Each structure stands twice: as structure tokens, then as C-alpha cells.
């Protein structure tokens, strides 16, 4: 069974909280790319937390996109979890 990839986010104070779910695999490459490219957050974000607990498929491509997500969201003021 194939599950689409999802990424949702909300802000908790100065923290951006992202929740990933579904299948983060090469099969869903264009979906994942669009999800990450569509992210928008306020300049007041001091840290980013990504919850990958609901991801049901993960391969090298998904890991590469997670690293990309980190590069795009990491802030000088805070960290990435």
C-alpha cells in the first residue's frame, strides 16, 4: 500500500513545529519537494522541531529531503530537532 507524503506545521511561541507523515520515499519525490518548497515561517522562529513519528516509508531520498529541510529552516538563533 502506498501512502502519500505530508508535512504540516504550526508555530508554538518562537518554535516552528513540523509534523511529517506518510511515505517519504523516491516514489513521492515531487510531492515532498513541493511540501518543503511551500513552507513559510515567520522571522521570529528561533528553533525548529520535526516530528517524523508518523512517517511510514523512508528511504535515502527521504533522508536527503530531511537534510534539505534542515538547511532551509535552521536559524542562527536556535536549533533543529
C-alpha positions in Angstrom: 0.0 0.0 0.0 1.3 3.4 -1.0 0.8 6.4 1.3 1.2 10.0 0.2 3.7 12.2 1.9 2.5 15.0 4.2 4.1 17.9 6.1 2.2 20.2 8.3 3.4 22.9 10.6 2.4 25.3 13.3 4.2 27.8 15.5 4.4 27.4 19.2 5.8 30.7 20.6 9.2 31.1 18.8 9.4 27.4 17.8 8.2 26.1 14.4 6.8 22.6 14.9 6.6 20.4 11.7 4.9 17.0 11.5 5.8 14.7 8.7 3.7 11.6 7.8 3.1 9.1 5.0 5.8 7.8 2.7 9.0 9.9 2.4 10.4 7.9 -0.5 11.7 8.5 -4.0 8.3 7.4 -5.3 6.8 10.6 -3.8 9.7 12.9 -4.8 7.7 15.6 -6.4 5.2 15.7 -3.6 7.9 16.0 -0.9 9.7 18.7 -2.9 6.5 20.7 -3.2 5.7 20.3 0.5 9.2 21.6 1.6 9.2 24.4 -1.0 5.8 25.6 0.2 6.9 26.1 3.8 6.6 29.6 5.1 7.5 30.7 8.6 7.9 34.0 10.4 11.3 35.5 11.0 10.7 35.2 14.8 11.3 31.5 14.7 14.2 30.6 17.0 14.1 26.8 16.7 12.5 24.1 14.5 11.2 20.7 15.7 10.3 18.0 13.2 8.2 15.0 14.3 8.9 12.1 11.9 6.9 9.6 14.1 4.1 9.2 11.6 6.3 8.5 8.6 5.6 5.0 7.3 8.1 4.8 4.5 11.6 6.4 4.5 14.5 5.8 2.1 17.7 7.6 1.0 15.6 10.2 -0.9 13.5 10.9 2.2 16.7 11.3 4.3 18.1 13.7 1.7 14.9 15.8 1.8 15.0 15.8 5.6 18.6 17.2 5.4 17.3 19.8 2.9 14.5 20.7 5.3 17.1 21.2 8.0 19.2 23.5 5.8 16.2 25.6 4.9 14.8 26.0 8.4 17.8 26.1 10.7 18.2 29.5 12.3 21.3 31.2 13.8 19.3 31.9 17.0 18.3 28.3 17.6 18.5 24.7 16.6 16.8 22.0 14.7 15.3 18.9 16.4 
